[in-house]
Amino acid sequence: MNTEGKCFKYGDNVDTDVIIPARYLNTSSAQELAAHCMEDIDPGFVGRVSAGDIIVAGRNFGCGSSREHAPLVIKTCGVGCVIAKSFARIFYRNAINIGLPILECEAAADAISAGDTVAVDFDTGLITDKTTGETFTAQPFPPFIQRIIKAGGLLASLKCEDAEDAEREKEE
């Protein structure tokens, strides 16, 4: 699994209230919520982001409240990956649960600039800044977490496993 896109760069401590302001949490529609993604820190983000684009940030990305809406709106906007120096633990877990690929890589977070074209290979953890030619290596997720992300999240992966189990039972 891979992604490639333009980089949107942010600093340290980007909290969930900036990713999706609480004033919009009166809807359960992911599309409606995504229309407000990052608007308090980057008002034009939603109009500029394209499928596969990448967010690069500093330390403690996704800090603040534990709402699962934050990684959900990032994914719904089409962001292919978030690379950061570090993630708030609850954001990290929520990202996996909803199938948003994230990688921790301090060197990449420092070196990649806004607007650079970045490619990510999730199987190897290789991050390539195609604008500068620099490469970085993040620790890839183990295969079982990669399966969760590829399936679109934890619940989707469990449904896939249930379907596979049912198919195996038919064959026996």
C-alpha positions in Angstrom: 0.0 0.0 0.0 1.4 3.4 -1.0 0.4 7.0 -1.3 1.8 10.1 -3.0 0.8 13.7 -2.8 1.4 17.2 -1.9 2.6 18.1 1.7 0.7 20.3 4.1 3.0 21.2 7.0 2.1 22.1 10.5 4.0 22.6 13.8 3.9 21.0 17.2 0.8 20.3 19.3 -1.9 20.4 16.6 -4.9 19.5 18.8 -8.1 17.9 17.9 -10.0 21.1 18.3 -8.0 22.6 15.5 -8.3 19.5 13.3 -12.1 19.6 13.7 -13.5 22.5 15.8 -16.0 21.3 18.4 -18.6 23.8 17.2 -19.3 21.4 14.2 -19.7 18.2 16.2 -23.5 18.5 16.1 -23.6 16.3 13.0 -22.6 12.6 12.5 -21.9 13.0 8.7 -18.2 12.5 8.0 -18.6 14.6 4.8 -20.1 17.5 6.6 -17.5 17.4 9.3 -14.7 17.1 6.7 -15.8 20.4 5.2 -14.3 22.0 8.3 -11.1 20.0 8.6 -8.2 22.2 9.8 -10.1 25.4 9.2 -9.0 27.1 12.5 -5.3 26.6 11.6 -5.4 26.6 7.8 -8.7 28.1 6.5 -8.1 27.1 2.9 -7.1 23.5 3.6 -10.3 21.8 2.4 -10.2 23.7 -0.9 -6.6 22.8 -1.6 -6.3 19.2 -0.4 -6.5 16.4 -2.9 -6.8 12.6 -2.6 -3.4 11.2 -1.5 -2.0 14.4 -0.1 0.1 14.2 3.1 0.1 16.1 6.3 3.5 16.5 8.0 3.7 17.9 11.5 5.8 18.2 14.6 5.4 16.7 18.0 2.2 15.6 19.7 -0.1 15.7 16.6 -3.7 15.1 17.6 -3.4 16.1 21.3 -6.4 17.3 23.2 -9.7 15.6 23.4 -10.1 11.9 22.5 -12.6 12.4 19.8 -12.4 10.0 16.9 -13.7 12.7 14.6 -10.2 14.2 14.2 -8.6 11.3 12.2 -11.9 10.6 10.5 -12.2 14.1 9.0 -8.5 13.9 7.9 -9.2 10.6 6.1 -12.5 11.8 4.7 -10.8 14.8 3.1 -8.7 12.4 1.2 -5.4 12.7 3.1 -3.3 9.6 2.3 -1.1 9.8 5.4 0.0 11.8 8.3 3.7 11.9 9.2 4.7 13.5 12.5 7.5 13.6 14.9 5.1 12.1 17.4 1.3 11.6 17.9 -0.8 11.9 20.9 -1.5 8.3 22.0 -5.3 8.5 21.7 -5.1 10.1 18.2 -2.6 7.3 17.2 -5.1 4.6 18.3 -8.1 6.4 16.8 -6.2 6.7 13.5 -5.6 3.0 13.3 -9.2 2.3 14.4 -10.6 4.2 11.4 -7.9 3.2 8.9 -5.9 6.5 8.6 -2.3 5.7 7.9 0.2 7.5 10.2 3.9 7.3 10.5 6.3 8.7 13.1 9.5 10.0 11.6 11.3 13.0 13.1 13.8 13.4 10.3 11.1 13.5 7.6 9.0 15.9 9.7 12.0 18.2 10.0 13.1 18.1 6.4 9.9 18.0 4.3 8.5 21.4 3.3 5.0 22.6 2.6 4.2 22.0 -1.0 6.8 19.2 -1.5 5.6 16.1 -3.3 6.0 13.1 -1.0 5.6 9.4 -1.6 5.1 6.8 1.2 5.5 3.1 1.0 3.6 1.7 4.0 5.0 -1.8 3.8 8.6 -0.6 4.2 8.2 2.7 5.9 10.1 4.5 3.2 9.2 8.2 2.8 10.5 9.9 -0.3 10.5 13.7 -0.7 10.2 13.7 -4.5 10.8 17.4 -4.6 14.3 17.2 -2.9 15.1 13.5 -3.6 15.7 12.9 0.1 14.5 9.6 1.6 13.6 8.7 5.2 12.7 5.5 7.0 9.9 5.3 9.5 9.0 2.1 11.4 6.3 0.4 9.4 3.3 -1.0 11.1 3.4 -4.7 11.8 1.3 -6.8 9.3 -1.7 -7.1 11.5 -2.1 -3.3 11.8 -1.4 -2.9 8.1 -4.3 -5.3 7.5 -6.6 -3.1 9.7 -5.6 0.1 7.8 -5.9 -1.6 4.4 -9.4 -2.8 5.3 -10.4 0.7 6.2 -10.3 0.4 10.0 -10.7 -2.0 12.9 -14.4 -2.8 12.4 -14.0 -3.2 8.6 -11.1 -5.6 9.2 -13.1 -7.7 11.6 -15.9 -8.0 9.0 -13.3 -9.1 6.5 -12.0 -11.7 9.0 -15.6 -12.9 9.7 -16.2 -13.3 5.9 -12.9 -15.2 5.5 -13.8 -17.5 8.4 -17.2 -18.2 6.9 -15.6 -18.9 3.5 -13.2 -21.4 5.1 -16.1 -23.1 7.0 -17.9 -23.6 3.7 -14.8 -25.2 2.2 -14.5 -27.7 5.1 
